[in-house]
Amino acid sequence: MDVSNTTVSLYGTFNVAKDPITDAILIYLSLVFRSILCPILAVIGVCTNVINMAVFHKMGLSDGVTQNFFILSVSDFFIAIITLFNGVIYILMTHFYNGEGGSSEKNTQILNSATIISVGFPQNVSLITTVVIAVVRCCCVAVPLRVKYLLTASRQLAVILFFSISAAVVLLYAFAPIQVTFVDNPMTNSSLAVLVNLKWLTYTLFTNICFYSSFFIVIVCVIILALSLYRSSNFRQKSTSGVSSSDDSQIKERRRETRVVITVVFVSVVFIVCYLPTLIFSVLGEVVEEFSAFGIYRNSNSFTIMIMAVALIVNVNINIVIYYFFNTRYHTLFMTTFGSKSKSYSE
């Protein structure tokens, strides 16, 4: 993820001969994605994650699964807040100041740079929490009895806190010497805020390690959990006949466990799909030399960043749907708290 790319992409007004996305198209895409789509999705994200936090808090945080989903909701809430703030700033810069805001516009651009930097902190917490959720569920499938006593809720919390704090320390180290400088653009008669003195090697190395390791760990976990669900489904089909009433509690427990696994699988799959644009952006940046903020394909670079931002906020929004349909306790408490009392899903 390229901080300098995101700042420069605000005013892409140079003529590009080979880029399939022209300047005029980029301006239109910026209007749709940054002025309309992202702010709307961010507002929805704030609301949905407030609901998630309220419901999971009511469910109690002593259980590891509920605790981790609560942490994920908190980090997603802050991502949505920062994205909303960034959208408001972008609207101010492009539709109100438009290069004529003087010192107010420059201060707004500094705030815009601050939002671009700060979103990395809750985003790392979200990445780490998703990995912990997926890995713990995989371990529960592989060695359920040992994991139950080994990976307690408090230990899972300790792991999330340790890696999240470590990630924050690395980012603070990389961002500490940053300064904002303004570059004049004679073609638009405006100034653009550019971040300088970033510890680029540290930042790039850390973000790549964090992102790629998280992404591929979650993919492996999804494959393992999907195979587990497939085997479990076949086993249930073979054992449906001749079940005594004494096995009722075991069947209910298996159903609960299956619902948890399904929830984790869907959350992980959404995570993978929504972070695919980031993976593509990173690969293109390494493979295509001119795919950068200053290269021939700078407009395509800017558009890919917009897609990344939308995908990130979609990931923040969609988890509430998964919780509602596949988490029985969540559904019941949601309807009790926010809607009319209804018949909950069967255990």
C-alpha positions as CSV (number, residue, x, y, z in Angstrom):
1,M,0.0,0.0,0.0
2,D,1.6,3.2,-1.2
3,V,1.0,6.4,0.9
4,S,2.6,8.7,-1.7
5,N,0.4,7.2,-4.4
6,T,-2.8,8.0,-2.5
7,T,-1.8,11.6,-1.8
8,V,-0.8,12.3,-5.4
9,S,-3.9,10.8,-6.8
10,L,-6.0,13.7,-5.6
11,Y,-5.1,15.9,-8.6
12,G,-4.3,13.7,-11.6
13,T,-4.6,16.2,-14.4
14,F,-1.6,15.5,-16.6
15,N,-2.2,14.1,-20.1
16,V,-1.4,10.4,-20.3
17,A,-0.9,8.9,-23.8
18,K,-0.9,5.1,-23.1
19,D,-3.1,4.9,-20.0
20,P,-6.5,3.5,-20.8
21,I,-8.0,5.8,-18.2
22,T,-7.9,9.4,-19.4
23,D,-7.8,12.5,-17.1
24,A,-11.5,13.2,-17.8
25,I,-12.5,9.6,-16.9
26,L,-10.4,9.7,-13.8
27,I,-12.1,12.9,-12.6
28,Y,-15.5,11.3,-13.2
29,L,-14.4,8.1,-11.4
30,S,-13.1,10.2,-8.5
31,L,-16.5,11.9,-8.2
32,V,-18.3,8.6,-8.1
33,F,-16.0,6.7,-5.8
34,R,-14.5,9.3,-3.5
35,S,-17.3,11.9,-3.3
36,I,-20.3,9.6,-3.3
37,L,-19.7,5.8,-2.9
38,C,-17.0,5.8,-0.1
39,P,-18.7,8.4,2.2
40,I,-22.1,6.6,1.9
41,L,-20.5,3.2,2.6
42,A,-18.5,4.7,5.5
43,V,-21.7,6.0,7.1
44,I,-23.3,2.6,6.8
45,G,-20.1,1.1,8.2
46,V,-20.2,3.3,11.3
47,C,-23.8,2.4,12.0
48,T,-23.4,-1.4,11.4
49,N,-20.4,-1.7,13.6
50,V,-22.0,0.3,16.4
51,I,-24.8,-2.3,16.2
52,N,-22.2,-5.2,16.1
53,M,-20.4,-3.8,19.2
54,A,-23.6,-3.4,21.1
55,V,-24.9,-6.9,20.3
56,F,-21.5,-8.7,21.0
57,H,-21.1,-6.7,24.2
58,K,-24.6,-8.0,25.3
59,M,-23.6,-11.5,24.4
60,G,-20.7,-11.3,26.8
61,L,-17.0,-11.2,26.0
62,S,-15.9,-14.3,28.1
63,D,-16.2,-16.5,25.0
64,G,-13.2,-16.3,22.6
65,V,-15.3,-16.2,19.4
66,T,-17.6,-13.4,20.7
67,Q,-14.6,-11.4,22.1
68,N,-12.7,-11.6,18.8
69,F,-15.8,-10.5,16.7
70,F,-16.2,-7.6,19.1
71,I,-12.6,-6.5,18.6
72,L,-13.1,-6.9,14.8
73,S,-16.2,-4.7,15.0
74,V,-14.2,-2.0,17.0
75,S,-11.4,-1.9,14.5
76,D,-13.9,-1.8,11.5
77,F,-15.7,1.0,13.2
78,F,-12.5,3.1,13.3
79,I,-11.8,2.3,9.7
80,A,-15.3,3.5,8.7
81,I,-14.9,6.7,10.8
82,I,-11.5,7.5,9.2
83,T,-12.9,6.7,5.7
84,L,-15.9,9.0,6.3
85,F,-13.6,11.8,7.5
86,N,-11.4,11.3,4.5
87,G,-14.4,11.5,2.2
88,V,-15.6,14.8,3.7
89,I,-12.1,16.3,3.4
90,Y,-12.0,15.2,-0.3
91,I,-15.3,16.8,-1.0
92,L,-14.1,20.1,0.6
93,M,-10.9,20.1,-1.4
94,T,-12.4,19.3,-4.8
95,H,-15.9,20.9,-4.6
96,F,-15.5,23.9,-2.3
97,Y,-11.8,25.0,-2.3
98,N,-10.9,23.8,-5.8
99,G,-7.4,25.3,-5.5
100,E,-8.6,28.7,-4.2
101,G,-8.9,27.9,-0.4
102,G,-5.5,29.4,0.6
103,S,-4.3,28.3,4.0
104,S,-7.6,26.6,4.9
105,E,-7.2,24.3,1.8
106,K,-3.6,23.5,2.8
107,N,-4.7,22.6,6.4
108,T,-7.4,20.4,4.9
109,Q,-4.8,18.7,2.7
110,I,-2.7,18.0,5.8
111,L,-5.7,16.5,7.5
112,N,-6.3,14.4,4.4
113,S,-2.7,13.1,4.7
114,A,-3.3,12.3,8.4
115,T,-6.4,10.2,7.5
116,I,-4.4,8.2,4.9
117,I,-1.7,7.5,7.5
118,S,-3.9,6.8,10.5
119,V,-6.2,4.2,8.7
120,G,-3.3,1.8,8.8
121,F,-3.5,1.4,12.6
122,P,-7.1,0.0,12.8
123,Q,-6.6,-1.8,9.5
124,N,-3.7,-3.8,11.1
125,V,-5.8,-4.7,14.1
126,S,-8.5,-5.9,11.7
127,L,-6.0,-8.0,9.8
128,I,-4.5,-9.5,12.9
129,T,-7.9,-10.2,14.5
130,T,-9.2,-11.9,11.3
131,V,-6.1,-14.1,11.3
132,V,-6.5,-15.1,14.9
133,I,-10.2,-15.9,14.4
134,A,-9.4,-18.1,11.4
135,V,-6.4,-19.9,13.0
136,V,-8.2,-20.6,16.3
137,R,-11.1,-22.1,14.5
138,C,-8.8,-24.3,12.4
139,C,-7.1,-25.5,15.6
140,C,-10.5,-26.2,17.1
141,V,-11.3,-28.4,14.1
142,A,-7.9,-30.2,14.2
143,V,-7.5,-30.7,18.0
144,P,-10.7,-29.5,19.7
145,L,-10.0,-30.8,23.2
146,R,-6.5,-29.3,23.5
147,V,-7.4,-26.0,22.0
148,K,-10.3,-25.5,24.3
149,Y,-8.0,-25.4,27.3
150,L,-4.9,-24.0,25.6
151,L,-6.3,-21.1,23.4
152,T,-8.5,-19.4,26.0
153,A,-10.2,-16.1,25.4
154,S,-7.6,-14.2,27.5
155,R,-4.7,-15.8,25.6
156,Q,-6.4,-15.0,22.2
157,L,-6.8,-11.4,23.5
158,A,-3.1,-11.3,24.5
159,V,-2.0,-12.4,21.0
160,I,-4.2,-9.8,19.3
161,L,-2.9,-7.1,21.7
162,F,0.7,-8.1,21.3
163,F,0.8,-8.1,17.5
164,S,-1.4,-5.0,17.3
165,I,0.8,-3.0,19.6
166,S,3.9,-4.2,17.8
167,A,2.4,-3.2,14.4
168,A,1.5,0.2,15.9
169,V,5.1,0.7,17.1
170,V,6.6,-0.1,13.7
171,L,4.2,2.3,12.0
172,L,4.9,5.1,14.4
173,Y,8.6,4.5,13.8
174,A,8.1,4.7,10.1
175,F,5.8,7.8,10.3
176,A,7.6,9.7,13.0
177,P,10.0,11.7,10.7
178,I,7.2,12.5,8.1
179,Q,6.8,16.1,7.0
180,V,4.3,17.6,4.6
181,T,5.5,19.7,1.8
182,F,3.4,21.5,-0.9
183,V,4.2,21.1,-4.6
184,D,2.8,23.7,-7.0
185,N,1.0,22.4,-10.1
186,P,1.2,25.1,-12.8
187,M,-1.4,23.3,-15.0
188,T,-4.1,23.5,-12.3
189,N,-2.8,26.6,-10.5
190,S,-3.0,24.7,-7.2
191,S,-0.7,23.2,-4.6
192,L,-0.6,19.5,-3.6
193,A,0.4,18.2,-0.2
194,V,3.1,15.5,-0.5
195,L,4.5,13.4,2.4
196,V,8.3,13.3,2.6
197,N,10.9,11.8,4.9
198,L,8.8,8.6,5.4
199,K,11.0,5.6,6.4
200,W,10.0,4.0,3.2
201,L,12.0,0.8,3.4
202,T,10.7,0.0,6.9
203,Y,7.1,0.9,6.0
204,T,7.1,-1.1,2.7
205,L,8.8,-4.2,4.3
206,F,6.5,-4.2,7.2
207,T,3.2,-3.7,5.3
208,N,4.2,-6.3,2.8
209,I,5.1,-8.9,5.4
210,C,1.9,-8.2,7.4
211,F,-0.4,-8.2,4.4
212,Y,0.9,-11.2,2.5
213,S,1.3,-13.4,5.6
214,S,-2.2,-12.5,6.8
215,F,-3.8,-13.0,3.4
216,F,-2.3,-16.4,2.7
217,I,-2.8,-17.7,6.3
218,V,-6.5,-16.9,6.0
219,I,-6.7,-18.6,2.6
220,V,-5.1,-21.8,4.1
221,C,-7.5,-21.6,7.0
222,V,-10.5,-21.3,4.7
223,I,-9.5,-24.3,2.8
224,I,-9.1,-26.4,6.0
225,L,-12.4,-25.2,7.4
226,A,-14.3,-25.8,4.1
227,L,-12.9,-29.4,4.0
228,S,-14.0,-29.8,7.6
229,L,-17.5,-28.6,6.8
230,Y,-17.7,-31.0,3.8
231,R,-16.7,-34.0,5.9
232,S,-19.0,-32.9,8.7
233,S,-21.9,-32.7,6.2
234,N,-21.2,-36.2,4.9
235,F,-21.0,-37.5,8.4
236,R,-24.4,-36.0,9.4
237,Q,-26.1,-37.5,6.3
238,K,-24.9,-41.0,7.2
239,S,-25.8,-40.7,10.9
240,T,-29.3,-39.1,10.6
241,S,-31.1,-42.4,11.0
242,G,-31.4,-44.1,14.4
243,V,-30.4,-41.2,16.5
244,S,-31.6,-41.5,20.1
245,S,-32.9,-38.7,22.3
246,S,-29.8,-39.0,24.5
247,D,-27.7,-37.8,21.5
248,D,-29.8,-34.6,21.3
249,S,-27.4,-32.5,23.2
250,Q,-24.5,-33.7,21.1
251,I,-26.4,-32.9,17.9
252,K,-27.2,-29.4,19.1
253,E,-23.5,-28.8,20.1
254,R,-22.4,-30.0,16.6
255,R,-24.9,-27.6,15.0
256,R,-23.6,-24.7,17.1
257,E,-20.0,-25.6,16.2
258,T,-21.0,-25.8,12.5
259,R,-22.6,-22.4,12.6
260,V,-19.5,-20.9,14.2
261,V,-17.3,-22.5,11.5
262,I,-19.6,-21.3,8.7
263,T,-19.5,-17.7,10.2
264,V,-15.7,-17.8,10.3
265,V,-15.5,-19.1,6.8
266,F,-17.8,-16.4,5.4
267,V,-16.0,-13.6,7.3
268,S,-12.7,-15.0,6.0
269,V,-13.9,-15.3,2.4
270,V,-15.2,-11.8,2.5
271,F,-11.8,-10.7,3.8
272,I,-10.0,-12.5,1.0
273,V,-12.3,-11.1,-1.7
274,C,-12.1,-7.5,-0.4
275,Y,-8.3,-7.6,-0.1
276,L,-7.8,-8.9,-3.6
277,P,-7.6,-5.4,-5.1
278,T,-4.8,-4.7,-2.6
279,L,-3.0,-7.8,-3.7
280,I,-3.4,-6.9,-7.4
281,F,-2.2,-3.3,-6.7
282,S,0.9,-4.6,-5.0
283,V,1.7,-7.1,-7.7
284,L,1.2,-4.6,-10.5
285,G,3.4,-2.1,-8.7
286,E,6.2,-4.7,-8.7
287,V,5.7,-6.1,-12.2
288,V,4.7,-3.0,-14.3
289,E,7.4,-0.4,-13.9
290,E,5.1,2.5,-15.1
291,F,2.3,1.6,-12.7
292,S,3.0,4.2,-10.1
293,A,1.9,7.7,-9.0
294,F,4.3,9.3,-11.6
295,G,4.4,6.6,-14.3
296,I,2.6,6.3,-17.6
297,Y,-0.2,4.3,-15.9
298,R,-0.7,6.8,-13.0
299,N,-4.4,7.2,-13.7
300,S,-4.9,3.4,-13.6
301,N,-2.8,3.5,-10.4
302,S,-5.2,6.1,-8.9
303,F,-8.3,4.2,-10.0
304,T,-6.9,1.0,-8.4
305,I,-6.5,2.8,-5.1
306,M,-10.1,3.9,-5.3
307,I,-11.2,0.3,-5.8
308,M,-9.0,-0.7,-2.8
309,A,-10.7,1.9,-0.7
310,V,-14.2,0.8,-1.7
311,A,-13.3,-2.9,-1.1
312,L,-12.0,-2.1,2.3
313,I,-15.1,-0.3,3.4
314,V,-17.3,-3.1,1.9
315,N,-15.4,-5.5,4.1
316,V,-16.2,-3.3,7.1
317,N,-19.9,-3.3,6.2
318,I,-20.8,-6.8,5.2
319,N,-19.9,-8.7,8.4
320,I,-23.2,-7.7,10.0
321,V,-25.1,-9.7,7.4
322,I,-23.0,-12.8,8.1
323,Y,-23.5,-12.5,11.9
324,Y,-27.2,-12.0,11.5
325,F,-27.8,-15.1,9.3
326,F,-25.3,-17.5,10.7
327,N,-24.9,-16.7,14.4
328,T,-28.0,-17.8,16.4
329,R,-27.2,-15.8,19.5
330,Y,-26.4,-12.7,17.5
331,H,-29.6,-13.0,15.6
332,T,-31.7,-13.4,18.7
333,L,-30.1,-10.5,20.6
334,F,-30.2,-8.3,17.5
335,M,-34.0,-8.9,17.1
336,T,-34.5,-8.4,20.9
337,T,-32.5,-5.1,20.9
338,F,-33.2,-3.5,17.6
339,G,-36.3,-5.2,16.2
340,S,-39.6,-6.8,17.2
341,K,-39.2,-10.1,19.0
342,S,-39.2,-12.9,16.5
343,K,-38.7,-16.6,16.5
344,S,-34.9,-17.2,16.4
345,Y,-33.2,-19.8,14.4
346,S,-33.3,-23.2,15.8
347,E,-30.2,-24.3,17.7
